Amino acid sequence: MMAYHKKEAVIDIHHVTAYCGTTCVFRDLSLTVQEGCSTAVLGPNGSGKTTLLKLLSRDIYPVVVPDSHILIFGRERWNVWDLRVRLGIVSHELQQNYLPDVHGINVILSGIYASIDIWQNQQFSKDDLKKAEAVMEELGIGALKYRAFGSMSTGQQRRFLLGRALISDPDALLLDEPTTGLDLSATFHYLETLRMLMRSGKTVMLVTHHLHEIPPEIERVVLIKNGSIVSDGNKAEVLTSESLSGLFDYPLQVMTVNGYYQVLPALGSNQLP
């Protein structure tokens, strides 16, 4: 009899209540992302996307109530540094907070310890250095290895942070609005890199409010609004003009080209944004 590999749940959120400060953002939230099922979470500002990211990165924790949990790779308790090696995180907040004087190669190497910059007590082998060089070449940033992070363009910084996440060969990637601030060329170069990673088997969870950030390889989309999941399913069934008009409270028309989705104001709409 042939043995089948049972895919692991990368993320299993079950009946979770969570606060941001004194505001209850989620009440009874449930969401599961299986290994190999790259997923986009789409929602307007204020929908709870940032709180979701903070829950998954263990920057905040849910309210402890019966029959409620957040399991990441099947575990509820993690050493945060171990988790951040296995779940590669690239966020706008990380980019803003990264030290501006750090050389590019140190940004990549810091991913081995999930630290900001590298420190004297951290040891790096020849294999680590070779891996860092290989990651930079793969991402097209090898020539910037000694460039200060703060002097790079937004797109270059984003590639280095992606390389920082990839150097430990994480099981999954968690991406927060990955193309925000990038011009068209940088945006589509970055998306091509993500497409390559997904085609090679990497599980990606992308959290965004930009429809154009969802690569063709992502087939599952979750719509979130006011701290609740309002739709979850196949991309073609979820990303409709009707559903997105309701999500963003504005009449919208969805278009698709070559597997990418884009949105325009609905024809005949005379409402002001």
C-alpha positions as CSV (number, residue, x, y, z in Angstrom):
1,M,0.0,0.0,0.0
2,M,1.3,3.5,-0.9
3,A,2.1,5.8,2.0
4,Y,0.8,9.3,1.8
5,H,2.4,12.3,3.5
6,K,-0.2,14.0,5.7
7,K,0.3,17.7,5.3
8,E,0.8,19.7,8.5
9,A,-1.2,22.8,9.4
10,V,1.2,25.7,9.3
11,I,-1.3,27.8,11.1
12,D,-4.3,26.7,13.2
13,I,-6.3,29.5,14.8
14,H,-9.2,28.2,16.8
15,H,-11.9,30.3,18.4
16,V,-9.5,33.1,19.3
17,T,-10.3,36.4,21.0
18,A,-7.6,39.0,20.8
19,Y,-7.1,42.6,21.8
20,C,-5.0,45.5,20.5
21,G,-4.6,47.7,23.6
22,T,-8.1,48.0,25.0
23,T,-9.8,47.3,21.7
24,C,-11.2,43.8,21.0
25,V,-10.1,43.1,17.4
26,F,-11.0,39.4,17.1
27,R,-13.8,37.5,18.8
28,D,-14.1,33.8,18.1
29,L,-11.7,33.9,15.1
30,S,-10.8,30.6,13.4
31,L,-8.4,30.1,10.5
32,T,-6.3,27.2,9.3
33,V,-3.6,27.3,6.6
34,Q,-2.3,23.9,5.5
35,E,1.2,23.2,4.3
36,G,1.4,23.8,0.6
37,C,-1.8,25.9,0.5
38,S,-0.4,29.4,-0.1
39,T,-3.1,31.9,1.0
40,A,-3.8,35.6,0.8
41,V,-5.6,37.4,3.5
42,L,-7.2,40.5,2.1
43,G,-8.9,43.3,3.9
44,P,-9.3,47.1,4.3
45,N,-7.3,49.1,6.8
46,G,-8.6,48.5,10.3
47,S,-9.9,45.0,9.5
48,G,-7.5,43.3,11.8
49,K,-4.6,42.3,9.5
50,T,-1.9,43.9,11.7
51,T,-3.3,42.2,14.8
52,L,-3.3,38.9,13.0
53,L,0.3,39.3,12.0
54,K,1.3,40.2,15.6
55,L,-0.5,37.1,16.9
56,L,1.4,34.8,14.4
57,S,4.7,36.5,15.2
58,R,4.0,36.2,18.9
59,D,4.3,40.0,19.5
60,I,0.9,39.7,21.2
61,Y,-1.1,36.8,22.6
62,P,-4.8,35.9,22.6
63,V,-7.1,35.9,25.5
64,V,-6.9,32.6,27.4
65,V,-10.3,31.0,27.1
66,P,-11.5,27.3,27.0
67,D,-11.4,25.6,23.6
68,S,-9.2,28.3,22.1
69,H,-5.7,28.1,20.7
70,I,-3.2,29.2,18.1
71,L,-1.0,26.4,16.9
72,I,1.9,27.1,14.5
73,F,3.4,24.0,13.0
74,G,1.3,22.0,15.5
75,R,2.7,23.7,18.6
76,E,1.2,26.3,20.9
77,R,4.3,27.1,22.9
78,W,7.4,28.4,21.1
79,N,10.7,29.9,21.8
80,V,10.1,33.1,19.7
81,W,13.5,33.0,18.1
82,D,13.1,29.4,17.0
83,L,9.6,30.2,15.6
84,R,11.0,33.1,13.6
85,V,13.5,30.9,11.9
86,R,10.9,28.3,10.9
87,L,8.3,30.9,9.9
88,G,10.1,33.6,7.8
89,I,8.5,37.0,8.4
90,V,8.8,40.0,6.1
91,S,6.9,43.0,7.4
92,H,6.7,46.7,6.8
93,E,7.3,47.2,10.6
94,L,10.5,45.2,10.4
95,Q,11.7,47.3,7.5
96,Q,11.0,50.6,9.3
97,N,12.7,49.4,12.5
98,Y,15.8,47.9,10.9
99,L,19.1,49.6,11.8
100,P,20.1,51.9,8.9
101,D,23.9,51.4,9.2
102,V,23.8,47.5,8.9
103,H,25.6,46.2,5.8
104,G,23.5,44.1,3.4
105,I,25.3,40.8,4.1
106,N,24.7,41.3,7.8
107,V,21.0,41.7,7.1
108,I,20.9,38.3,5.5
109,L,23.1,36.6,8.1
110,S,20.9,38.1,11.0
111,G,18.1,35.8,9.8
112,I,20.0,32.7,11.1
113,Y,19.5,34.0,14.7
114,A,16.3,36.0,13.9
115,S,18.1,39.1,15.3
116,I,18.4,42.7,14.2
117,D,22.0,43.0,12.8
118,I,24.6,40.5,13.9
119,W,26.4,40.4,17.3
120,Q,29.8,39.4,18.6
121,N,28.4,36.4,20.4
122,Q,26.9,35.0,17.2
123,Q,29.0,32.4,15.3
124,F,28.7,32.0,11.5
125,S,30.3,29.0,9.7
126,K,31.7,29.0,6.2
127,D,28.6,27.3,5.1
128,D,26.5,30.2,6.5
129,L,28.5,32.7,4.6
130,K,28.2,30.7,1.4
131,K,24.5,30.4,1.9
132,A,24.2,34.2,2.4
133,E,26.1,34.8,-0.8
134,A,23.9,32.3,-2.7
135,V,20.7,34.0,-1.4
136,M,21.9,37.4,-2.4
137,E,22.8,36.2,-5.9
138,E,19.4,34.5,-6.2
139,L,17.6,37.7,-5.3
140,G,19.9,39.9,-7.5
141,I,21.4,41.9,-4.7
142,G,24.9,40.5,-4.5
143,A,26.5,43.8,-5.6
144,L,24.9,45.5,-2.5
145,K,26.4,43.2,0.1
146,Y,28.4,46.0,1.7
147,R,25.8,48.8,1.1
148,A,24.2,50.3,4.3
149,F,20.6,49.3,4.7
150,G,19.5,52.9,5.2
151,S,21.0,54.0,1.8
152,M,19.2,51.3,-0.2
153,S,16.0,51.9,-2.2
154,T,12.7,50.5,-0.7
155,G,12.8,47.6,-3.2
156,Q,16.4,46.7,-2.4
157,Q,15.6,46.7,1.4
158,R,12.6,44.5,0.8
159,R,14.8,42.0,-1.1
160,F,17.3,41.9,1.7
161,L,14.6,41.3,4.3
162,L,13.2,38.5,2.1
163,G,16.8,37.1,1.9
164,R,17.0,37.4,5.7
165,A,13.9,35.2,6.0
166,L,15.1,32.7,3.4
167,I,18.6,32.0,4.7
168,S,17.2,29.6,7.3
169,D,15.1,27.8,4.6
170,P,11.9,28.3,6.6
171,D,8.9,26.0,6.1
172,A,6.6,28.9,5.4
173,L,6.8,32.7,4.7
174,L,4.5,35.3,6.3
175,L,4.5,38.5,4.2
176,D,2.9,41.8,5.1
177,E,2.0,44.0,2.1
178,P,5.2,43.0,0.4
179,T,5.1,45.6,-2.5
180,T,4.0,48.7,-0.6
181,G,6.2,51.6,-1.6
182,L,7.7,49.8,-4.6
183,D,7.5,51.2,-8.2
184,L,6.1,49.0,-10.9
185,S,9.4,47.5,-11.9
186,A,10.4,46.6,-8.4
187,T,6.8,45.4,-7.6
188,F,6.8,42.8,-10.4
189,H,10.4,41.7,-9.9
190,Y,9.5,41.0,-6.3
191,L,6.3,39.2,-7.2
192,E,8.2,37.1,-9.7
193,T,10.5,36.0,-6.9
194,L,7.5,35.0,-4.7
195,R,6.1,33.1,-7.6
196,M,9.4,31.2,-8.0
197,L,9.4,30.4,-4.3
198,M,5.8,29.0,-4.4
199,R,6.5,27.0,-7.5
200,S,9.4,25.4,-5.6
201,G,7.1,24.3,-2.8
202,K,7.3,27.1,-0.3
203,T,4.1,27.9,1.5
204,V,3.3,31.6,1.6
205,M,0.7,33.5,3.6
206,L,0.3,37.0,2.2
207,V,-1.5,39.7,4.2
208,T,-2.5,42.7,2.2
209,H,-5.2,45.3,1.1
210,H,-3.7,45.4,-2.4
211,L,-5.3,43.1,-4.9
212,H,-2.4,43.3,-7.4
213,E,-0.1,41.8,-4.8
214,I,-1.8,38.4,-5.0
215,P,0.3,36.2,-7.4
216,P,-1.4,33.7,-9.8
217,E,0.1,30.8,-7.7
218,I,-2.1,31.8,-4.7
219,E,-5.4,30.0,-5.2
220,R,-7.0,30.5,-1.7
221,V,-8.1,34.0,-0.6
222,V,-9.6,34.9,2.8
223,L,-11.5,38.2,3.1
224,I,-11.4,39.9,6.5
225,K,-13.4,42.9,7.7
226,N,-14.0,44.3,11.2
227,G,-12.2,41.4,12.8
228,S,-14.2,38.7,11.1
229,I,-13.7,36.4,8.2
230,V,-16.5,37.3,5.6
231,S,-15.3,34.9,2.9
232,D,-12.8,32.1,2.5
233,G,-12.3,29.9,-0.6
234,N,-11.0,29.6,-4.1
235,K,-9.7,32.9,-5.5
236,A,-12.0,33.0,-8.5
237,E,-15.0,32.5,-6.3
238,V,-14.0,34.9,-3.6
239,L,-12.6,37.8,-5.7
240,T,-15.7,39.0,-7.3
241,S,-17.0,42.5,-7.9
242,E,-19.8,41.9,-5.5
243,S,-17.7,40.6,-2.7
244,L,-15.0,43.2,-2.9
245,S,-17.6,46.0,-3.2
246,G,-18.9,44.8,0.1
247,L,-15.5,44.4,1.6
248,F,-14.3,47.9,0.9
249,D,-17.8,49.6,1.0
250,Y,-17.5,51.0,-2.5
251,P,-18.8,49.9,-5.8
252,L,-16.0,48.0,-7.6
253,Q,-15.4,46.0,-10.7
254,V,-12.8,43.2,-10.8
255,M,-10.7,42.4,-13.8
256,T,-8.3,39.5,-14.4
257,V,-5.3,39.4,-16.7
258,N,-2.8,36.6,-16.9
259,G,-3.8,35.3,-13.5
260,Y,-3.5,38.7,-11.8
261,Y,-6.5,40.5,-10.4
262,Q,-7.1,44.2,-10.5
263,V,-10.0,46.4,-9.3
264,L,-11.5,49.5,-10.8
265,P,-14.5,51.8,-9.8
266,A,-17.7,50.2,-11.0
267,L,-19.1,51.7,-14.2
268,G,-21.7,54.3,-13.6
269,S,-20.6,54.9,-10.0
270,N,-20.8,58.6,-9.0
271,Q,-19.8,58.1,-5.4
272,L,-16.8,59.9,-4.0
273,P,-14.3,57.9,-2.1
